[in-house]
Amino acid sequence: MALFLSLVCILCLVGSVVSQDMPYEEYVAQIQACPKECRCPPNFPRAVYCDNKGLKSIPNIPPYTWYLYLQNNLIEVLSAESLRNATQLRWLNINHNKITSEGVEEGVLVARSHLAHLYMDDNLLSSVPSPLPATLEHLRLSRNRISKIPAGVFVGLDKLNLLDLQGNKLMDDEVTEVSLKGLNSLVQINLAKNQLSKMPIGLPPSTTQLFLDGNNIDKIPAGYFKGLPKVAFLRLNHNKLGSSGVPKDVFNVSSILDLQLSHNQLTEVPLIPSGLEHLHLDHNNIKSVSGSSVCPVAVETVDDSINDSVPRLRYLRLDGNEIKPPIPRDVILCFRLLRSIVI
């Protein structure tokens, strides 16, 4: 009786999976082709888990795989032969391996014509892989050794909205209008912890989140953000920005909501745009702050009513500077919506 009930449960499970996701024949073929080194859950048959197995090479992947997890292994080659049958792959996680640029075999990625998410963090890549499939939406390549972005590598990637290149070896001459051409739908780009000394040029106007922490940037050109009308989250922590390299009104862009300038060399508070909600200025060399110099509107015109003209700042961090409390009254009068000030 117990055996009968077990069989009934298995059949119910198979029936549920098949009816929701894939034909029975495909389900059987997928489970039967599961590599012995990996795990293929019967209730999630399109996923193949080969992570944390100490693998040095990729086993042959079943034909109906959508999600492939290969992270935390010792893989050196992204093999076209191993992925030959995985033509439906949507998601590939191969983080924390030993793949070099030479180890990415010719055409292995572009042949995955459904691939939307590619994660290759913590490998040994020296260049952005190329060519890439036009279906790609997220590309994560952080903490490699990338010093080169091949010209045109992003052309045709009209769906790519997230590009993570933090923790690499990119210099200014590699982050250009030519190398970034094609990123027409980009929302987030992470270039933190590279070797940039200038603000990157050629970023698409669709950019909403720009992360540049931990570089050597010492200057922001006047009008830089006019080409980025949608930028809302901007991180420039741990750079070499001094007030002489930051034009007073360079951040006066209506779209910016969150601005982080911690651990720089600023001696003055830049002009705060009316729409800004969070401002991080901790650990600079700022000696004082006054409403007359930082308020985006005349302090005397700010009243108690909440309307579009009232500055939206809610969080202000000023600790690690030379400012002594209390905060001047005109600052409080200007930023009526402030809920937290760290000093």
Stockholm file with secondary structure:
# STOCKHOLM 1.0

chainA/1-343         MALFLSLVCILCLVGSVVSQDMPYEEYVAQIQACPKECRCPPNFPRAVYCDNKGLKSIPNIPPYTWYLYLQNNLIEVLSAESLRNATQLRWLNINHNKITSEGVEEGVLVARSHLAHLYMDDNLLSSVPSPLPATLEHLRLSRNRISKIPAGVFVGLDKLNLLDLQGNKLMDDEVTEVSLKGLNSLVQINLAKNQLSKMPIGLPPSTTQLFLDGNNIDKIPAGYFKGLPKVAFLRLNHNKLGSSGVPKDVFNVSSILDLQLSHNQLTEVPLIPSGLEHLHLDHNNIKSVSGSSVCPVAVETVDDSINDSVPRLRYLRLDGNEIKPPIPRDVILCFRLLRSIVI
#=GR chainA/1-343 SS CHHHHHHHHHHHHHHHHHHHTSCHHHHHHHHHTCCTTSBCCTTSTTEEECTTSCCSSCCCCCTTCSEEECCSSCCCCBCTTTTTTCTTCCEEECCSSCCBSTTBCTTTTTTCTTCCEEECCSSBCSBCCSSCCTTCCEEECCSSCCCBCCTTTTTTCTTCCEEECCSSCCCGGGSSTTTTTTCTTCCEEECCSSCCCSCCSCCCTTCCEEECTTSCCCCCCTTGGGGCTTCCEEECCSSCCBGGGSCTTTTCCTTCCEEECCSSBCSSCCCCCTTCCEEECCSSCCCCCCHHHHCSSCGGGCCSSCCTTSCCCCEEECTTSSCCSSCCHHHHHHCTTCCEEEC
#=GC SS_cons         CHHHHHHHHHHHHHHHHHHHTSCHHHHHHHHHTCCTTSBCCTTSTTEEECTTSCCSSCCCCCTTCSEEECCSSCCCCBCTTTTTTCTTCCEEECCSSCCBSTTBCTTTTTTCTTCCEEECCSSBCSBCCSSCCTTCCEEECCSSCCCBCCTTTTTTCTTCCEEECCSSCCCGGGSSTTTTTTCTTCCEEECCSSCCCSCCSCCCTTCCEEECTTSCCCCCCTTGGGGCTTCCEEECCSSCCBGGGSCTTTTCCTTCCEEECCSSBCSSCCCCCTTCCEEECCSSCCCCCCHHHHCSSCGGGCCSSCCTTSCCCCEEECTTSSCCSSCCHHHHHHCTTCCEEEC
//
